[in-house]
Amino acid sequence: MRCLYCHQWAGMFRRTCTTCAKVVRIVEQAGGNLGLVGLVDVFAADGLTREQVDRVLDAQLGGQPTLRDRMTSDLTNVLMRGLGMPGRQSPEDVRRVRRAMAASGEQTSRAGEKPPGIS
């Protein structure tokens, strides 16, 4: 059977390969509690590359929000509650914002990249 995330061979009965399963496990165990820097450290300590992690976080399975959307909503809610505000951001809300930004041509940049329009 092929992996749901990377489409590589996962095994006879497994739906997820060991590498992608490791990324999912880390996100589920620590997603909203560690923050982005902590998650990067955990991914690196487990020997995962950025490409492996991005592939899993951005996988669109069955029309559901991605793991990145879920993780972003968890982190946002933790931050909002820490500031004394109610945290009500759902993964679906994050997906709507992401899609609206993509449709309008707005972009976000990743660490180490220059934002669009900056020289």
Phi and psi restraints in degrees (range 20) as a CNS / XPLOR table:
assign (resid 1 and name C) (resid 2 and name N)
       (resid 2 and name CA) (resid 2 and name C) 1.0 -87.8 20.0 2
assign (resid 2 and name N) (resid 2 and name CA)
       (resid 2 and name C) (resid 3 and name N) 1.0 147.0 20.0 2
assign (resid 2 and name C) (resid 3 and name N)
       (resid 3 and name CA) (resid 3 and name C) 1.0 -65.6 20.0 2
assign (resid 3 and name N) (resid 3 and name CA)
       (resid 3 and name C) (resid 4 and name N) 1.0 138.4 20.0 2
assign (resid 3 and name C) (resid 4 and name N)
       (resid 4 and name CA) (resid 4 and name C) 1.0 -63.4 20.0 2
assign (resid 4 and name N) (resid 4 and name CA)
       (resid 4 and name C) (resid 5 and name N) 1.0 -28.6 20.0 2
assign (resid 4 and name C) (resid 5 and name N)
       (resid 5 and name CA) (resid 5 and name C) 1.0 -94.9 20.0 2
assign (resid 5 and name N) (resid 5 and name CA)
       (resid 5 and name C) (resid 6 and name N) 1.0 -51.7 20.0 2
assign (resid 5 and name C) (resid 6 and name N)
       (resid 6 and name CA) (resid 6 and name C) 1.0 -105.1 20.0 2
assign (resid 6 and name N) (resid 6 and name CA)
       (resid 6 and name C) (resid 7 and name N) 1.0 -8.8 20.0 2
assign (resid 6 and name C) (resid 7 and name N)
       (resid 7 and name CA) (resid 7 and name C) 1.0 66.3 20.0 2
assign (resid 7 and name N) (resid 7 and name CA)
       (resid 7 and name C) (resid 8 and name N) 1.0 15.4 20.0 2
assign (resid 7 and name C) (resid 8 and name N)
       (resid 8 and name CA) (resid 8 and name C) 1.0 -86.6 20.0 2
assign (resid 8 and name N) (resid 8 and name CA)
       (resid 8 and name C) (resid 9 and name N) 1.0 167.9 20.0 2
assign (resid 8 and name C) (resid 9 and name N)
       (resid 9 and name CA) (resid 9 and name C) 1.0 -63.4 20.0 2
assign (resid 9 and name N) (resid 9 and name CA)
       (resid 9 and name C) (resid 10 and name N) 1.0 125.2 20.0 2
assign (resid 9 and name C) (resid 10 and name N)
       (resid 10 and name CA) (resid 10 and name C) 1.0 -103.2 20.0 2
assign (resid 10 and name N) (resid 10 and name CA)
       (resid 10 and name C) (resid 11 and name N) 1.0 -24.9 20.0 2
assign (resid 10 and name C) (resid 11 and name N)
       (resid 11 and name CA) (resid 11 and name C) 1.0 137.9 20.0 2
assign (resid 11 and name N) (resid 11 and name CA)
       (resid 11 and name C) (resid 12 and name N) 1.0 176.4 20.0 2
assign (resid 11 and name C) (resid 12 and name N)
       (resid 12 and name CA) (resid 12 and name C) 1.0 -66.0 20.0 2
assign (resid 12 and name N) (resid 12 and name CA)
       (resid 12 and name C) (resid 13 and name N) 1.0 -40.7 20.0 2
assign (resid 12 and name C) (resid 13 and name N)
       (resid 13 and name CA) (resid 13 and name C) 1.0 -120.4 20.0 2
assign (resid 13 and name N) (resid 13 and name CA)
       (resid 13 and name C) (resid 14 and name N) 1.0 -6.1 20.0 2
assign (resid 13 and name C) (resid 14 and name N)
       (resid 14 and name CA) (resid 14 and name C) 1.0 -85.0 20.0 2
assign (resid 14 and name N) (resid 14 and name CA)
       (resid 14 and name C) (resid 15 and name N) 1.0 143.5 20.0 2
assign (resid 14 and name C) (resid 15 and name N)
       (resid 15 and name CA) (resid 15 and name C) 1.0 -98.5 20.0 2
assign (resid 15 and name N) (resid 15 and name CA)
       (resid 15 and name C) (resid 16 and name N) 1.0 -10.8 20.0 2
assign (resid 15 and name C) (resid 16 and name N)
       (resid 16 and name CA) (resid 16 and name C) 1.0 -135.8 20.0 2
assign (resid 16 and name N) (resid 16 and name CA)
       (resid 16 and name C) (resid 17 and name N) 1.0 134.1 20.0 2
assign (resid 16 and name C) (resid 17 and name N)
       (resid 17 and name CA) (resid 17 and name C) 1.0 -71.0 20.0 2
assign (resid 17 and name N) (resid 17 and name CA)
       (resid 17 and name C) (resid 18 and name N) 1.0 167.2 20.0 2
assign (resid 17 and name C) (resid 18 and name N)
       (resid 18 and name CA) (resid 18 and name C) 1.0 -64.7 20.0 2
assign (resid 18 and name N) (resid 18 and name CA)
       (resid 18 and name C) (resid 19 and name N) 1.0 -37.3 20.0 2
assign (resid 18 and name C) (resid 19 and name N)
       (resid 19 and name CA) (resid 19 and name C) 1.0 -65.8 20.0 2
assign (resid 19 and name N) (resid 19 and name CA)
       (resid 19 and name C) (resid 20 and name N) 1.0 -49.4 20.0 2
assign (resid 19 and name C) (resid 20 and name N)
       (resid 20 and name CA) (resid 20 and name C) 1.0 -66.9 20.0 2
assign (resid 20 and name N) (resid 20 and name CA)
       (resid 20 and name C) (resid 21 and name N) 1.0 -36.8 20.0 2
assign (resid 20 and name C) (resid 21 and name N)
       (resid 21 and name CA) (resid 21 and name C) 1.0 -62.5 20.0 2
assign (resid 21 and name N) (resid 21 and name CA)
       (resid 21 and name C) (resid 22 and name N) 1.0 -35.5 20.0 2
assign (resid 21 and name C) (resid 22 and name N)
       (resid 22 and name CA) (resid 22 and name C) 1.0 -65.1 20.0 2
assign (resid 22 and name N) (resid 22 and name CA)
       (resid 22 and name C) (resid 23 and name N) 1.0 -42.8 20.0 2
assign (resid 22 and name C) (resid 23 and name N)
       (resid 23 and name CA) (resid 23 and name C) 1.0 -62.3 20.0 2
assign (resid 23 and name N) (resid 23 and name CA)
       (resid 23 and name C) (resid 24 and name N) 1.0 -46.8 20.0 2
assign (resid 23 and name C) (resid 24 and name N)
       (resid 24 and name CA) (resid 24 and name C) 1.0 -60.7 20.0 2
assign (resid 24 and name N) (resid 24 and name CA)
       (resid 24 and name C) (resid 25 and name N) 1.0 -43.5 20.0 2
assign (resid 24 and name C) (resid 25 and name N)
       (resid 25 and name CA) (resid 25 and name C) 1.0 -60.5 20.0 2
assign (resid 25 and name N) (resid 25 and name CA)
       (resid 25 and name C) (resid 26 and name N) 1.0 -44.6 20.0 2
assign (resid 25 and name C) (resid 26 and name N)
       (resid 26 and name CA) (resid 26 and name C) 1.0 -62.7 20.0 2
assign (resid 26 and name N) (resid 26 and name CA)
       (resid 26 and name C) (resid 27 and name N) 1.0 -45.4 20.0 2
assign (resid 26 and name C) (resid 27 and name N)
       (resid 27 and name CA) (resid 27 and name C) 1.0 -63.4 20.0 2
assign (resid 27 and name N) (resid 27 and name CA)
       (resid 27 and name C) (resid 28 and name N) 1.0 -42.9 20.0 2
assign (resid 27 and name C) (resid 28 and name N)
       (resid 28 and name CA) (resid 28 and name C) 1.0 -67.3 20.0 2
assign (resid 28 and name N) (resid 28 and name CA)
       (resid 28 and name C) (resid 29 and name N) 1.0 -36.1 20.0 2
assign (resid 28 and name C) (resid 29 and name N)
       (resid 29 and name CA) (resid 29 and name C) 1.0 -78.8 20.0 2
assign (resid 29 and name N) (resid 29 and name CA)
       (resid 29 and name C) (resid 30 and name N) 1.0 -35.3 20.0 2
assign (resid 29 and name C) (resid 30 and name N)
       (resid 30 and name CA) (resid 30 and name C) 1.0 -128.9 20.0 2
assign (resid 30 and name N) (resid 30 and name CA)
       (resid 30 and name C) (resid 31 and name N) 1.0 -2.1 20.0 2
assign (resid 30 and name C) (resid 31 and name N)
       (resid 31 and name CA) (resid 31 and name C) 1.0 -37.1 20.0 2
assign (resid 31 and name N) (resid 31 and name CA)
       (resid 31 and name C) (resid 32 and name N) 1.0 -66.1 20.0 2
assign (resid 31 and name C) (resid 32 and name N)
       (resid 32 and name CA) (resid 32 and name C) 1.0 -88.7 20.0 2
assign (resid 32 and name N) (resid 32 and name CA)
       (resid 32 and name C) (resid 33 and name N) 1.0 -3.8 20.0 2
assign (resid 32 and name C) (resid 33 and name N)
       (resid 33 and name CA) (resid 33 and name C) 1.0 -97.8 20.0 2
assign (resid 33 and name N) (resid 33 and name CA)
       (resid 33 and name C) (resid 34 and name N) 1.0 -26.2 20.0 2
assign (resid 33 and name C) (resid 34 and name N)
       (resid 34 and name CA) (resid 34 and name C) 1.0 -91.2 20.0 2
assign (resid 34 and name N) (resid 34 and name CA)
       (resid 34 and name C) (resid 35 and name N) 1.0 -31.7 20.0 2
assign (resid 34 and name C) (resid 35 and name N)
       (resid 35 and name CA) (resid 35 and name C) 1.0 86.6 20.0 2
assign (resid 35 and name N) (resid 35 and name CA)
       (resid 35 and name C) (resid 36 and name N) 1.0 169.5 20.0 2
assign (resid 35 and name C) (resid 36 and name N)
       (resid 36 and name CA) (resid 36 and name C) 1.0 -65.5 20.0 2
assign (resid 36 and name N) (resid 36 and name CA)
       (resid 36 and name C) (resid 37 and name N) 1.0 -41.5 20.0 2
assign (resid 36 and name C) (resid 37 and name N)
       (resid 37 and name CA) (resid 37 and name C) 1.0 -65.6 20.0 2
assign (resid 37 and name N) (resid 37 and name CA)
       (resid 37 and name C) (resid 38 and name N) 1.0 -42.1 20.0 2
assign (resid 37 and name C) (resid 38 and name N)
       (resid 38 and name CA) (resid 38 and name C) 1.0 -63.5 20.0 2
assign (resid 38 and name N) (resid 38 and name CA)
       (resid 38 and name C) (resid 39 and name N) 1.0 -40.4 20.0 2
assign (resid 38 and name C) (resid 39 and name N)
       (resid 39 and name CA) (resid 39 and name C) 1.0 -64.4 20.0 2
assign (resid 39 and name N) (resid 39 and name CA)
       (resid 39 and name C) (resid 40 and name N) 1.0 -41.3 20.0 2
assign (resid 39 and name C) (resid 40 and name N)
       (resid 40 and name CA) (resid 40 and name C) 1.0 -60.0 20.0 2
assign (resid 40 and name N) (resid 40 and name CA)
       (resid 40 and name C) (resid 41 and name N) 1.0 -41.9 20.0 2
assign (resid 40 and name C) (resid 41 and name N)
       (resid 41 and name CA) (resid 41 and name C) 1.0 -63.0 20.0 2
assign (resid 41 and name N) (resid 41 and name CA)
       (resid 41 and name C) (resid 42 and name N) 1.0 -41.7 20.0 2
assign (resid 41 and name C) (resid 42 and name N)
       (resid 42 and name CA) (resid 42 and name C) 1.0 -66.1 20.0 2
assign (resid 42 and name N) (resid 42 and name CA)
       (resid 42 and name C) (resid 43 and name N) 1.0 -43.9 20.0 2
assign (resid 42 and name C) (resid 43 and name N)
       (resid 43 and name CA) (resid 43 and name C) 1.0 -60.3 20.0 2
assign (resid 43 and name N) (resid 43 and name CA)
       (resid 43 and name C) (resid 44 and name N) 1.0 -44.7 20.0 2
assign (resid 43 and name C) (resid 44 and name N)
       (resid 44 and name CA) (resid 44 and name C) 1.0 -65.1 20.0 2
assign (resid 44 and name N) (resid 44 and name CA)
       (resid 44 and name C) (resid 45 and name N) 1.0 -41.7 20.0 2
assign (resid 44 and name C) (resid 45 and name N)
       (resid 45 and name CA) (resid 45 and name C) 1.0 -63.2 20.0 2
assign (resid 45 and name N) (resid 45 and name CA)
       (resid 45 and name C) (resid 46 and name N) 1.0 -29.4 20.0 2
assign (resid 45 and name C) (resid 46 and name N)
       (resid 46 and name CA) (resid 46 and name C) 1.0 -86.8 20.0 2
assign (resid 46 and name N) (resid 46 and name CA)
       (resid 46 and name C) (resid 47 and name N) 1.0 3.7 20.0 2
assign (resid 46 and name C) (resid 47 and name N)
       (resid 47 and name CA) (resid 47 and name C) 1.0 77.5 20.0 2
assign (resid 47 and name N) (resid 47 and name CA)
       (resid 47 and name C) (resid 48 and name N) 1.0 21.3 20.0 2
assign (resid 47 and name C) (resid 48 and name N)
       (resid 48 and name CA) (resid 48 and name C) 1.0 -88.7 20.0 2
assign (resid 48 and name N) (resid 48 and name CA)
       (resid 48 and name C) (resid 49 and name N) 1.0 139.8 20.0 2
assign (resid 48 and name C) (resid 49 and name N)
       (resid 49 and name CA) (resid 49 and name C) 1.0 -90.0 20.0 2
assign (resid 49 and name N) (resid 49 and name CA)
       (resid 49 and name C) (resid 50 and name N) 1.0 163.7 20.0 2
assign (resid 49 and name C) (resid 50 and name N)
       (resid 50 and name CA) (resid 50 and name C) 1.0 -59.8 20.0 2
assign (resid 50 and name N) (resid 50 and name CA)
       (resid 50 and name C) (resid 51 and name N) 1.0 -39.9 20.0 2
assign (resid 50 and name C) (resid 51 and name N)
       (resid 51 and name CA) (resid 51 and name C) 1.0 -63.6 20.0 2
assign (resid 51 and name N) (resid 51 and name CA)
       (resid 51 and name C) (resid 52 and name N) 1.0 -41.7 20.0 2
assign (resid 51 and name C) (resid 52 and name N)
       (resid 52 and name CA) (resid 52 and name C) 1.0 -63.0 20.0 2
assign (resid 52 and name N) (resid 52 and name CA)
       (resid 52 and name C) (resid 53 and name N) 1.0 -45.0 20.0 2
assign (resid 52 and name C) (resid 53 and name N)
       (resid 53 and name CA) (resid 53 and name C) 1.0 -66.8 20.0 2
assign (resid 53 and name N) (resid 53 and name CA)
       (resid 53 and name C) (resid 54 and name N) 1.0 -46.6 20.0 2
assign (resid 53 and name C) (resid 54 and name N)
       (resid 54 and name CA) (resid 54 and name C) 1.0 -60.7 20.0 2
assign (resid 54 and name N) (resid 54 and name CA)
       (resid 54 and name C) (resid 55 and name N) 1.0 -39.5 20.0 2
assign (resid 54 and name C) (resid 55 and name N)
       (resid 55 and name CA) (resid 55 and name C) 1.0 -59.2 20.0 2
assign (resid 55 and name N) (resid 55 and name CA)
       (resid 55 and name C) (resid 56 and name N) 1.0 -42.2 20.0 2
assign (resid 55 and name C) (resid 56 and name N)
       (resid 56 and name CA) (resid 56 and name C) 1.0 -74.6 20.0 2
assign (resid 56 and name N) (resid 56 and name CA)
       (resid 56 and name C) (resid 57 and name N) 1.0 -44.8 20.0 2
assign (resid 56 and name C) (resid 57 and name N)
       (resid 57 and name CA) (resid 57 and name C) 1.0 -64.4 20.0 2
assign (resid 57 and name N) (resid 57 and name CA)
       (resid 57 and name C) (resid 58 and name N) 1.0 -29.7 20.0 2
assign (resid 57 and name C) (resid 58 and name N)
       (resid 58 and name CA) (resid 58 and name C) 1.0 -99.9 20.0 2
assign (resid 58 and name N) (resid 58 and name CA)
       (resid 58 and name C) (resid 59 and name N) 1.0 3.2 20.0 2
assign (resid 58 and name C) (resid 59 and name N)
       (resid 59 and name CA) (resid 59 and name C) 1.0 -67.9 20.0 2
assign (resid 59 and name N) (resid 59 and name CA)
       (resid 59 and name C) (resid 60 and name N) 1.0 130.5 20.0 2
assign (resid 59 and name C) (resid 60 and name N)
       (resid 60 and name CA) (resid 60 and name C) 1.0 -98.4 20.0 2
assign (resid 60 and name N) (resid 60 and name CA)
       (resid 60 and name C) (resid 61 and name N) 1.0 106.0 20.0 2
assign (resid 60 and name C) (resid 61 and name N)
       (resid 61 and name CA) (resid 61 and name C) 1.0 -110.4 20.0 2
assign (resid 61 and name N) (resid 61 and name CA)
       (resid 61 and name C) (resid 62 and name N) 1.0 115.8 20.0 2
assign (resid 61 and name C) (resid 62 and name N)
       (resid 62 and name CA) (resid 62 and name C) 1.0 59.9 20.0 2
assign (resid 62 and name N) (resid 62 and name CA)
       (resid 62 and name C) (resid 63 and name N) 1.0 31.3 20.0 2
assign (resid 62 and name C) (resid 63 and name N)
       (resid 63 and name CA) (resid 63 and name C) 1.0 74.7 20.0 2
assign (resid 63 and name N) (resid 63 and name CA)
       (resid 63 and name C) (resid 64 and name N) 1.0 5.2 20.0 2
assign (resid 63 and name C) (resid 64 and name N)
       (resid 64 and name CA) (resid 64 and name C) 1.0 -84.6 20.0 2
assign (resid 64 and name N) (resid 64 and name CA)
       (resid 64 and name C) (resid 65 and name N) 1.0 159.7 20.0 2
assign (resid 64 and name C) (resid 65 and name N)
       (resid 65 and name CA) (resid 65 and name C) 1.0 -59.5 20.0 2
assign (resid 65 and name N) (resid 65 and name CA)
       (resid 65 and name C) (resid 66 and name N) 1.0 150.3 20.0 2
assign (resid 65 and name C) (resid 66 and name N)
       (resid 66 and name CA) (resid 66 and name C) 1.0 -71.7 20.0 2
assign (resid 66 and name N) (resid 66 and name CA)
       (resid 66 and name C) (resid 67 and name N) 1.0 166.7 20.0 2
assign (resid 66 and name C) (resid 67 and name N)
       (resid 67 and name CA) (resid 67 and name C) 1.0 -62.0 20.0 2
assign (resid 67 and name N) (resid 67 and name CA)
       (resid 67 and name C) (resid 68 and name N) 1.0 -33.0 20.0 2
assign (resid 67 and name C) (resid 68 and name N)
       (resid 68 and name CA) (resid 68 and name C) 1.0 -64.4 20.0 2
assign (resid 68 and name N) (resid 68 and name CA)
       (resid 68 and name C) (resid 69 and name N) 1.0 -39.6 20.0 2
assign (resid 68 and name C) (resid 69 and name N)
       (resid 69 and name CA) (resid 69 and name C) 1.0 -62.5 20.0 2
assign (resid 69 and name N) (resid 69 and name CA)
       (resid 69 and name C) (resid 70 and name N) 1.0 -44.5 20.0 2
assign (resid 69 and name C) (resid 70 and name N)
       (resid 70 and name CA) (resid 70 and name C) 1.0 -64.3 20.0 2
assign (resid 70 and name N) (resid 70 and name CA)
       (resid 70 and name C) (resid 71 and name N) 1.0 -43.7 20.0 2
assign (resid 70 and name C) (resid 71 and name N)
       (resid 71 and name CA) (resid 71 and name C) 1.0 -64.2 20.0 2
assign (resid 71 and name N) (resid 71 and name CA)
       (resid 71 and name C) (resid 72 and name N) 1.0 -41.2 20.0 2
assign (resid 71 and name C) (resid 72 and name N)
       (resid 72 and name CA) (resid 72 and name C) 1.0 -62.7 20.0 2
assign (resid 72 and name N) (resid 72 and name CA)
       (resid 72 and name C) (resid 73 and name N) 1.0 -42.0 20.0 2
assign (resid 72 and name C) (resid 73 and name N)
       (resid 73 and name CA) (resid 73 and name C) 1.0 -66.0 20.0 2
assign (resid 73 and name N) (resid 73 and name CA)
       (resid 73 and name C) (resid 74 and name N) 1.0 -40.0 20.0 2
assign (resid 73 and name C) (resid 74 and name N)
       (resid 74 and name CA) (resid 74 and name C) 1.0 -61.3 20.0 2
assign (resid 74 and name N) (resid 74 and name CA)
       (resid 74 and name C) (resid 75 and name N) 1.0 -47.6 20.0 2
assign (resid 74 and name C) (resid 75 and name N)
       (resid 75 and name CA) (resid 75 and name C) 1.0 -63.2 20.0 2
assign (resid 75 and name N) (resid 75 and name CA)
       (resid 75 and name C) (resid 76 and name N) 1.0 -40.7 20.0 2
assign (resid 75 and name C) (resid 76 and name N)
       (resid 76 and name CA) (resid 76 and name C) 1.0 -63.1 20.0 2
assign (resid 76 and name N) (resid 76 and name CA)
       (resid 76 and name C) (resid 77 and name N) 1.0 -44.1 20.0 2
assign (resid 76 and name C) (resid 77 and name N)
       (resid 77 and name CA) (resid 77 and name C) 1.0 -65.8 20.0 2
assign (resid 77 and name N) (resid 77 and name CA)
       (resid 77 and name C) (resid 78 and name N) 1.0 -39.2 20.0 2
assign (resid 77 and name C) (resid 78 and name N)
       (resid 78 and name CA) (resid 78 and name C) 1.0 -62.5 20.0 2
assign (resid 78 and name N) (resid 78 and name CA)
       (resid 78 and name C) (resid 79 and name N) 1.0 -44.6 20.0 2
assign (resid 78 and name C) (resid 79 and name N)
       (resid 79 and name CA) (resid 79 and name C) 1.0 -63.0 20.0 2
assign (resid 79 and name N) (resid 79 and name CA)
       (resid 79 and name C) (resid 80 and name N) 1.0 -46.4 20.0 2
assign (resid 79 and name C) (resid 80 and name N)
       (resid 80 and name CA) (resid 80 and name C) 1.0 -62.6 20.0 2
assign (resid 80 and name N) (resid 80 and name CA)
       (resid 80 and name C) (resid 81 and name N) 1.0 -43.6 20.0 2
assign (resid 80 and name C) (resid 81 and name N)
       (resid 81 and name CA) (resid 81 and name C) 1.0 -64.5 20.0 2
assign (resid 81 and name N) (resid 81 and name CA)
       (resid 81 and name C) (resid 82 and name N) 1.0 -36.2 20.0 2
assign (resid 81 and name C) (resid 82 and name N)
       (resid 82 and name CA) (resid 82 and name C) 1.0 -63.8 20.0 2
assign (resid 82 and name N) (resid 82 and name CA)
       (resid 82 and name C) (resid 83 and name N) 1.0 -26.3 20.0 2
assign (resid 82 and name C) (resid 83 and name N)
       (resid 83 and name CA) (resid 83 and name C) 1.0 -92.6 20.0 2
assign (resid 83 and name N) (resid 83 and name CA)
       (resid 83 and name C) (resid 84 and name N) 1.0 4.9 20.0 2
assign (resid 83 and name C) (resid 84 and name N)
       (resid 84 and name CA) (resid 84 and name C) 1.0 84.8 20.0 2
assign (resid 84 and name N) (resid 84 and name CA)
       (resid 84 and name C) (resid 85 and name N) 1.0 13.9 20.0 2
assign (resid 84 and name C) (resid 85 and name N)
       (resid 85 and name CA) (resid 85 and name C) 1.0 -108.0 20.0 2
assign (resid 85 and name N) (resid 85 and name CA)
       (resid 85 and name C) (resid 86 and name N) 1.0 155.5 20.0 2
assign (resid 85 and name C) (resid 86 and name N)
       (resid 86 and name CA) (resid 86 and name C) 1.0 -71.2 20.0 2
assign (resid 86 and name N) (resid 86 and name CA)
       (resid 86 and name C) (resid 87 and name N) 1.0 134.1 20.0 2
assign (resid 86 and name C) (resid 87 and name N)
       (resid 87 and name CA) (resid 87 and name C) 1.0 -95.2 20.0 2
assign (resid 87 and name N) (resid 87 and name CA)
       (resid 87 and name C) (resid 88 and name N) 1.0 106.5 20.0 2
assign (resid 87 and name C) (resid 88 and name N)
       (resid 88 and name CA) (resid 88 and name C) 1.0 -125.0 20.0 2
assign (resid 88 and name N) (resid 88 and name CA)
       (resid 88 and name C) (resid 89 and name N) 1.0 20.0 20.0 2
assign (resid 88 and name C) (resid 89 and name N)
       (resid 89 and name CA) (resid 89 and name C) 1.0 -77.9 20.0 2
assign (resid 89 and name N) (resid 89 and name CA)
       (resid 89 and name C) (resid 90 and name N) 1.0 120.0 20.0 2
assign (resid 89 and name C) (resid 90 and name N)
       (resid 90 and name CA) (resid 90 and name C) 1.0 -97.4 20.0 2
assign (resid 90 and name N) (resid 90 and name CA)
       (resid 90 and name C) (resid 91 and name N) 1.0 160.6 20.0 2
assign (resid 90 and name C) (resid 91 and name N)
       (resid 91 and name CA) (resid 91 and name C) 1.0 -58.3 20.0 2
assign (resid 91 and name N) (resid 91 and name CA)
       (resid 91 and name C) (resid 92 and name N) 1.0 -33.7 20.0 2
assign (resid 91 and name C) (resid 92 and name N)
       (resid 92 and name CA) (resid 92 and name C) 1.0 -65.8 20.0 2
assign (resid 92 and name N) (resid 92 and name CA)
       (resid 92 and name C) (resid 93 and name N) 1.0 -37.1 20.0 2
assign (resid 92 and name C) (resid 93 and name N)
       (resid 93 and name CA) (resid 93 and name C) 1.0 -62.8 20.0 2
assign (resid 93 and name N) (resid 93 and name CA)
       (resid 93 and name C) (resid 94 and name N) 1.0 -44.0 20.0 2
assign (resid 93 and name C) (resid 94 and name N)
       (resid 94 and name CA) (resid 94 and name C) 1.0 -62.6 20.0 2
assign (resid 94 and name N) (resid 94 and name CA)
       (resid 94 and name C) (resid 95 and name N) 1.0 -43.2 20.0 2
assign (resid 94 and name C) (resid 95 and name N)
       (resid 95 and name CA) (resid 95 and name C) 1.0 -61.7 20.0 2
assign (resid 95 and name N) (resid 95 and name CA)
       (resid 95 and name C) (resid 96 and name N) 1.0 -42.2 20.0 2
assign (resid 95 and name C) (resid 96 and name N)
       (resid 96 and name CA) (resid 96 and name C) 1.0 -61.0 20.0 2
assign (resid 96 and name N) (resid 96 and name CA)
       (resid 96 and name C) (resid 97 and name N) 1.0 -44.0 20.0 2
assign (resid 96 and name C) (resid 97 and name N)
       (resid 97 and name CA) (resid 97 and name C) 1.0 -64.1 20.0 2
assign (resid 97 and name N) (resid 97 and name CA)
       (resid 97 and name C) (resid 98 and name N) 1.0 -45.2 20.0 2
assign (resid 97 and name C) (resid 98 and name N)
       (resid 98 and name CA) (resid 98 and name C) 1.0 -59.9 20.0 2
assign (resid 98 and name N) (resid 98 and name CA)
       (resid 98 and name C) (resid 99 and name N) 1.0 -45.1 20.0 2
assign (resid 98 and name C) (resid 99 and name N)
       (resid 99 and name CA) (resid 99 and name C) 1.0 -67.9 20.0 2
assign (resid 99 and name N) (resid 99 and name CA)
       (resid 99 and name C) (resid 100 and name N) 1.0 -37.5 20.0 2
assign (resid 99 and name C) (resid 100 and name N)
       (resid 100 and name CA) (resid 100 and name C) 1.0 -65.2 20.0 2
assign (resid 100 and name N) (resid 100 and name CA)
       (resid 100 and name C) (resid 101 and name N) 1.0 -39.6 20.0 2
assign (resid 100 and name C) (resid 101 and name N)
       (resid 101 and name CA) (resid 101 and name C) 1.0 -64.6 20.0 2
assign (resid 101 and name N) (resid 101 and name CA)
       (resid 101 and name C) (resid 102 and name N) 1.0 -42.8 20.0 2
assign (resid 101 and name C) (resid 102 and name N)
       (resid 102 and name CA) (resid 102 and name C) 1.0 -64.7 20.0 2
assign (resid 102 and name N) (resid 102 and name CA)
       (resid 102 and name C) (resid 103 and name N) 1.0 -40.0 20.0 2
assign (resid 102 and name C) (resid 103 and name N)
       (resid 103 and name CA) (resid 103 and name C) 1.0 -67.8 20.0 2
assign (resid 103 and name N) (resid 103 and name CA)
       (resid 103 and name C) (resid 104 and name N) 1.0 -31.6 20.0 2
assign (resid 103 and name C) (resid 104 and name N)
       (resid 104 and name CA) (resid 104 and name C) 1.0 -87.7 20.0 2
assign (resid 104 and name N) (resid 104 and name CA)
       (resid 104 and name C) (resid 105 and name N) 1.0 -3.2 20.0 2
assign (resid 104 and name C) (resid 105 and name N)
       (resid 105 and name CA) (resid 105 and name C) 1.0 87.8 20.0 2
assign (resid 105 and name N) (resid 105 and name CA)
       (resid 105 and name C) (resid 106 and name N) 1.0 1.1 20.0 2
assign (resid 105 and name C) (resid 106 and name N)
       (resid 106 and name CA) (resid 106 and name C) 1.0 -72.1 20.0 2
assign (resid 106 and name N) (resid 106 and name CA)
       (resid 106 and name C) (resid 107 and name N) 1.0 148.5 20.0 2
assign (resid 106 and name C) (resid 107 and name N)
       (resid 107 and name CA) (resid 107 and name C) 1.0 -130.9 20.0 2
assign (resid 107 and name N) (resid 107 and name CA)
       (resid 107 and name C) (resid 108 and name N) 1.0 157.2 20.0 2
assign (resid 107 and name C) (resid 108 and name N)
       (resid 108 and name CA) (resid 108 and name C) 1.0 -115.3 20.0 2
assign (resid 108 and name N) (resid 108 and name CA)
       (resid 108 and name C) (resid 109 and name N) 1.0 158.4 20.0 2
assign (resid 108 and name C) (resid 109 and name N)
       (resid 109 and name CA) (resid 109 and name C) 1.0 -113.0 20.0 2
assign (resid 109 and name N) (resid 109 and name CA)
       (resid 109 and name C) (resid 110 and name N) 1.0 156.8 20.0 2
assign (resid 109 and name C) (resid 110 and name N)
       (resid 110 and name CA) (resid 110 and name C) 1.0 -99.5 20.0 2
assign (resid 110 and name N) (resid 110 and name CA)
       (resid 110 and name C) (resid 111 and name N) 1.0 165.8 20.0 2
assign (resid 110 and name C) (resid 111 and name N)
       (resid 111 and name CA) (resid 111 and name C) 1.0 -54.7 20.0 2
assign (resid 111 and name N) (resid 111 and name CA)
       (resid 111 and name C) (resid 112 and name N) 1.0 133.1 20.0 2
assign (resid 111 and name C) (resid 112 and name N)
       (resid 112 and name CA) (resid 112 and name C) 1.0 88.6 20.0 2
assign (resid 112 and name N) (resid 112 and name CA)
       (resid 112 and name C) (resid 113 and name N) 1.0 -10.8 20.0 2
assign (resid 112 and name C) (resid 113 and name N)
       (resid 113 and name CA) (resid 113 and name C) 1.0 -101.4 20.0 2
assign (resid 113 and name N) (resid 113 and name CA)
       (resid 113 and name C) (resid 114 and name N) 1.0 148.8 20.0 2
assign (resid 113 and name C) (resid 114 and name N)
       (resid 114 and name CA) (resid 114 and name C) 1.0 -83.8 20.0 2
assign (resid 114 and name N) (resid 114 and name CA)
       (resid 114 and name C) (resid 115 and name N) 1.0 136.2 20.0 2
assign (resid 114 and name C) (resid 115 and name N)
       (resid 115 and name CA) (resid 115 and name C) 1.0 -60.7 20.0 2
assign (resid 115 and name N) (resid 115 and name CA)
       (resid 115 and name C) (resid 116 and name N) 1.0 151.7 20.0 2
assign (resid 115 and name C) (resid 116 and name N)
       (resid 116 and name CA) (resid 116 and name C) 1.0 -56.8 20.0 2
assign (resid 116 and name N) (resid 116 and name CA)
       (resid 116 and name C) (resid 117 and name N) 1.0 137.7 20.0 2
assign (resid 116 and name C) (resid 117 and name N)
       (resid 117 and name CA) (resid 117 and name C) 1.0 87.5 20.0 2
assign (resid 117 and name N) (resid 117 and name CA)
       (resid 117 and name C) (resid 118 and name N) 1.0 -2.3 20.0 2
assign (resid 117 and name C) (resid 118 and name N)
       (resid 118 and name CA) (resid 118 and name C) 1.0 -100.6 20.0 2
assign (resid 118 and name N) (resid 118 and name CA)
       (resid 118 and name C) (resid 119 and name N) 1.0 128.5 20.0 2
